[in-house]
Amino acid sequence: MATTVDTRIEADLGFLLAQASFALATELTAALATIGVTPRGFCVLSRAIGEEKTQGVLAAEAALDKTTMVVTVDELEAAGLAERRPSTTDRRVRIIAVTPEGARKVAEGQAIVDEVHRSVLADLTPEERDGFVAGLERLTSRRLAAPVECQRPPRRRTPRAP
């Protein structure tokens, strides 16, 4: 008895989502490199701009562990795109502030990200696009909002040099 993709869609779902995520992440990495920003750096800058947020809050919003967040902020500071400053409401707390150059990178980066997204979604009809995005939004706000606890969580795949 032959099994078709239609009857085993859940077996292919992980691969399809992983492949789409990896390909999109790689394309965004290449596109943002043209302005000297990584997707992770752009993510942190875009979430920090215009608000007082601590490194911990930004790490949670960007889904980054503490070590990765420290390295990312160090890189952004070295590039002159962000700086650690005392909070205006609590001098004991340090916030991540976006510099004017960082704000310019966010604007440039947002235009790049929007164009990549438009280009990717252009392969779908308007109805397919709307359903696809709505379905992903629903899944990631409900069933796939957070990973389950497991003994050996899968590692996130990182791009390899060609």
Contacts in CASP RR format, 6 or more apart in sequence:
PFRMAT RR
TARGET T0000
AUTHOR 0000-0000-0000
METHOD contacts of the structure
MODEL  1
MATTVDTRIEADLGFLLAQASFALATELTAALATIGVTPRGFCVLSRAIG
EEKTQGVLAAEAALDKTTMVVTVDELEAAGLAERRPSTTDRRVRIIAVTP
EGARKVAEGQAIVDEVHRSVLADLTPEERDGFVAGLERLTSRRLAAPVEC
QRPPRRRTPRAP
5 12 0 8 1.000
18 157 0 8 1.000
22 157 0 8 1.000
22 159 0 8 1.000
24 116 0 8 1.000
24 120 0 8 1.000
25 39 0 8 1.000
25 159 0 8 1.000
26 159 0 8 1.000
27 116 0 8 1.000
27 120 0 8 1.000
28 39 0 8 1.000
28 112 0 8 1.000
28 113 0 8 1.000
28 116 0 8 1.000
29 38 0 8 1.000
29 39 0 8 1.000
29 159 0 8 1.000
31 112 0 8 1.000
31 113 0 8 1.000
31 115 0 8 1.000
31 116 0 8 1.000
32 38 0 8 1.000
32 39 0 8 1.000
32 42 0 8 1.000
32 109 0 8 1.000
32 112 0 8 1.000
32 113 0 8 1.000
34 112 0 8 1.000
35 105 0 8 1.000
35 108 0 8 1.000
35 109 0 8 1.000
35 112 0 8 1.000
36 79 0 8 1.000
36 105 0 8 1.000
37 45 0 8 1.000
37 81 0 8 1.000
37 105 0 8 1.000
37 109 0 8 1.000
38 75 0 8 1.000
40 62 0 8 1.000
40 64 0 8 1.000
40 68 0 8 1.000
40 72 0 8 1.000
41 72 0 8 1.000
41 75 0 8 1.000
41 76 0 8 1.000
41 81 0 8 1.000
42 105 0 8 1.000
42 106 0 8 1.000
42 109 0 8 1.000
42 113 0 8 1.000
43 62 0 8 1.000
44 58 0 8 1.000
44 62 0 8 1.000
44 64 0 8 1.000
44 69 0 8 1.000
44 72 0 8 1.000
44 73 0 8 1.000
44 76 0 8 1.000
44 82 0 8 1.000
44 96 0 8 1.000
45 76 0 8 1.000
45 81 0 8 1.000
45 82 0 8 1.000
45 98 0 8 1.000
45 102 0 8 1.000
45 105 0 8 1.000
45 106 0 8 1.000
46 106 0 8 1.000
46 110 0 8 1.000
47 53 0 8 1.000
47 58 0 8 1.000
47 61 0 8 1.000
47 62 0 8 1.000
48 58 0 8 1.000
48 82 0 8 1.000
48 96 0 8 1.000
48 97 0 8 1.000
48 98 0 8 1.000
49 98 0 8 1.000
49 102 0 8 1.000
49 103 0 8 1.000
49 106 0 8 1.000
50 98 0 8 1.000
52 87 0 8 1.000
52 88 0 8 1.000
52 89 0 8 1.000
52 95 0 8 1.000
52 97 0 8 1.000
53 61 0 8 1.000
53 95 0 8 1.000
53 96 0 8 1.000
54 87 0 8 1.000
54 93 0 8 1.000
54 94 0 8 1.000
54 95 0 8 1.000
54 96 0 8 1.000
55 69 0 8 1.000
55 70 0 8 1.000
55 73 0 8 1.000
55 84 0 8 1.000
55 94 0 8 1.000
55 96 0 8 1.000
56 66 0 8 1.000
56 69 0 8 1.000
58 64 0 8 1.000
58 69 0 8 1.000
58 96 0 8 1.000
59 65 0 8 1.000
59 66 0 8 1.000
59 68 0 8 1.000
59 69 0 8 1.000
62 69 0 8 1.000
64 72 0 8 1.000
73 82 0 8 1.000
73 84 0 8 1.000
73 96 0 8 1.000
76 82 0 8 1.000
76 96 0 8 1.000
76 102 0 8 1.000
77 83 0 8 1.000
77 84 0 8 1.000
80 99 0 8 1.000
80 101 0 8 1.000
80 102 0 8 1.000
81 98 0 8 1.000
81 99 0 8 1.000
81 101 0 8 1.000
81 102 0 8 1.000
81 105 0 8 1.000
82 96 0 8 1.000
82 97 0 8 1.000
82 98 0 8 1.000
82 99 0 8 1.000
82 102 0 8 1.000
83 96 0 8 1.000
83 97 0 8 1.000
83 99 0 8 1.000
84 94 0 8 1.000
84 95 0 8 1.000
84 96 0 8 1.000
84 97 0 8 1.000
85 94 0 8 1.000
85 95 0 8 1.000
85 96 0 8 1.000
85 97 0 8 1.000
86 93 0 8 1.000
86 94 0 8 1.000
86 95 0 8 1.000
87 93 0 8 1.000
87 94 0 8 1.000
87 95 0 8 1.000
98 106 0 8 1.000
121 129 0 8 1.000
121 132 0 8 1.000
121 133 0 8 1.000
124 132 0 8 1.000
147 153 0 8 1.000
END
